[in-house]
Amino acid sequence: MEKPGKKPVAQMIEVPAPTGWPLVASLGIALAAAGLLTHGLVSVLGGVLLVAGLVGWFHAVLPHEAHEELRVTEDAARAERPGVEERHLRVGEQNHRARLPLEIYPFSAGIYGGLVGGAAMALLAVLYGIISRKSMWYPVNLLAASGSSRISAMTDDQLLAFSGSGLLLASVIHLSASLLVGVLYSVILPIFPRRPIVVGGIIAPLLWSGFLYTAQGVINPILNARIDWPWFMAFQFIFGLVAGIVVARRARISTLQHQPFAVRAGIEKTTFMVERDDDGSPP
């Protein structure tokens, strides 16, 4: 029998030790596959990461699985009561599986963010053309060259001149890419609720700029030599920051499958309401 005033002895439990090696191995597989379409060095890096991840993973489970002891205190063992403002999503009652994240930004927010971010990037690109090449048409024709072999064969003097077909093709490419990335932001940013601007304005542009840098050298080496990559990355960061801020300022909506597309797109208001008791408090 414990003496009065004596604190209970903390209980120790044994749990599997955490490891990040499976993530390293999966990243290696992804890079090895991406290198088949981009550059051989990417596959080499993926192979190194795959081998390192598998070796580290096997050491964590063979010949005996690694464990660690955790101290269970009274405070940690006590279950927390949900707050009165907690929202209960009765997904199971509607015979639907829950999707993660449970809420996303409406598609309309992504479309608007893509348009605003694309406009900011276009202004910066025109400014770059005026400052660096003394012609606002150089970045326009250079973007059009990514979708036309005829334009990519132009000389530098031709790229500095106005081209109606180049302007039309560049507008289509820029508008389509901006809308696509904006919609992707509306879906992806809620996965990182604490730092959406960092993800949308820095991490995401850095990732796709690196991918385009490695891919463009294989797809179109002539065009790759004409791209000013520091400026190109600055364009992507500006787009990501502006689009991320615009999207993150909008209220999020539910991703439940039973909601119609008009509700998920933000065109109509959702009919999903939180049930409340007679006193106005949630159940």
N, C-alpha and C positions, 0 to 999 in steps of 0.2 A: 504494500500500500504506500502510495506516494505521500511524502511529507507535505504539510500545508506550505504554500508559497514556493514550492519547488517547480521549476519550469519543466515541462515534458521534454524528453529526449527526442530530437528530430529523427525521423525515420529516413533511412537511405534505401533507395530503389535503384535497380540496375536497368538501364535502357540502352538500345543500340546507339553506338557513337555516330554522330552526324558526319557526313562526308560529302564533298563536292566533286569527287572524281567522276561520277556518272555524268554530270553536266559537262565536264571537260571532254569526256569521250564522245558525247553527242555533238558537241561543237566541232570536234575533229572530223566526225562523219560528214557534217554539213559543209565544212570547208573543203574536204576532199572532193565532194561532189561538185561544189561551186567551181573548183579549180579546173574541172573538165570543160567549162564554158568560158573561163576567164584567163587564168595564167597557171602554168605548171607549179610556180612557187606557192600558190595558194593551196594546191593539193599536197605539196610537200609539208607545209605547215599543218594542214589538217591531219596528215598521217602521223606527224610527231605528236600532236595533241591526242590523237586516238590511242596511240601506243601508251603514252604517259597516263592517260585516263584509265585504260584497262589495267595497267600494272598497279596503279594506286588503288583502284577499285578492288582488285583481287586480293591485295595485301590487307584490305580492310575486312574481308570476309573469309579468307582462307589462310591457314588451315582452321582457324577459329574466328568466329565473328567478333569484331571489336565492340566492347561495351564501355559505358561510363556510368558512374554512380551520381545520382542526383539526390539532393537533400530535400525532403518534403516537409515543409513547415505547416503549422496550423493555418496561417493566412493563405498559403498557396493551395491547401486542400479544400478550403471553404469555397463553395460555388458562389459566383457573383449573381446577384439578383438583377435581372434586366431592368433598365430604366423605364419609367412610365411612358416616355416618348419613343420607345423602340417600335419600329415598324415591322410587323409580321407579314411576310409574303407567303401566302398559303398556296404555294406552287403545286404541292401534291394534291390538293383538293381539285385542281383543274386538270389533273392527269397530264402534267407537263413536267419535264425535267428542268431544273434550274440552270440557267446559263450564267457564266461568269465572264465579265462583271454583270451584276444584276441590273445595273443602270449604265446607259451610255448617253452621250450627247446626241441630240436629234441630227438627222442627216442634213437638215437645212442649215444647222450651225457649221457643219463641215463644209458645205457648199459655199456658204458666205465667207468662212475663214479662208478657204482655198482661193476665192476670187480676190479678197483683200490682200492676202499674202502674195498672190501672183502679180497683183498690180504694184505692190511695193518692190518685188524683185524685178519687174520690168523697168520701173523707174531707175533703179540702181544700175541695171544693165545698160540702159541708154546713157546714163551718166558716165559709165565706164567707157563706152564707145566714143563719147565726145572727148573725154580726158585723154584716153590712151591712144585712140586711133583717129581722132579728129573727124569721126563720122558716127552718127547714131545708128546707121544701118549695118555696121559690122557685126554686132552681137545678134541682130535679127537674122542676117544671112547665115551666120555661123550656126545658130539654132536650127534653121531650115536645112542646113547641110547634113544634120544628123538623120534626116528623113529622106534625103534625096541624093543619089550618087552624082547627079548632074551638077547640083549646086556645090557639092563638096569638091568637085574638080575645078571650080572657079579659081582664078588668080586672086592675089591680095587686092589688086585694084578693083576687080569686079565685086569682091566682097564689101568694099567700102561704098559702092554705088547702090542706089535704090533698085530693088527688084520686086515687082509686083507679086510674082509667084513665090518668091522667098518670104515676103511679108505675110501672105496668106497661109503658107505652110507653117511658118513659125508661130503664127497666131493659133492655129489649130493644135499644134503640139503643146504650146505653152498653156493654153486654156484647158486642154484635156488632162495634162499632167497635174495642173493646179487643182482641178476639181477632184481628181482621183485621190491625191494625197490629202486634200481637205476632208474628204469623206472617211479616209482611213484614220485620220486624226480623231474624228468624232467617235470612232469605235475603239481605238487603241489607248488614247489618253486616259480614259477612266480606269484602266488597269493600273495606272501609276497616279493615284489621287493626291499624293503628297507633293510631288514634284512634276506636274504636267508640263510646265514651261521648260524645265531643264530637259525633259525627254523630247518634247516637240521642237525646241529651239536649238539644242546642242547635240544630243545623242543621236537622234534620228537623222538630221542632215549629215552628221559626220559618218554614219554608217553607209547611207546611200551614196555619198560623195566618194567614199573609198571604193565602193563596189563599181561605180561608174568609171573611176580612174583606172582600175585594173581591167575592166571589160572593154573600155574604149580603145585601149592599146592593141587589142586583138581584133575587135570588130572593124575599126576604122583608124589605122595608124596615122593617116594624113590629117584627118580632123583632130586627132588627139594631140598632134604637134602644134596645132593652132590655138588650142584652148589655153587660156591663162588660168591655171588651176587655183591659185590663191584667190583670184577674183571670183572664180566659179564657186568656191566654197563659201565666200562671203555672201554671194547671192542666195545660196541654200540656207545659210544661217538667218538671213533677213526674212526669207519666206517662212522658215520654221518658227521663228519668234513671233512674227505678226499673226500667222495662222493659228499658232498655239494659244496666244493670248485671246484672240477672237473666239475660238472654240471653247476655251476654258471659262469664259465669262457667261456662257449660256447654262441654263438649268438642264439637268440630265433627266432622261425619261427611262421607263422600265423597258427591259429587253424580253419580257415574257412572250412566248410564241403566240398566245391567244390574242394579243393585241394586233389590230389591223395595221397595215403599212402606213396609212395616213396618220395614225397616232404616233408610230415609231419615227416617222419623218418630221414630226412637229407641226403638221398641217392642221390637225385637229387635237383637241384636248383629250387626255386620257379619261376613261370612265372608271378606272381603278381607284377606289376610295378606301381609306383605312376605317374599319369599323370602330365605333366608339360607343361607350356606355351612355346611359341617360345623363350622367353628370358631365359628359363631354370629354372624359378621359379615355385613352385607348384601353381595350380589354386586357 
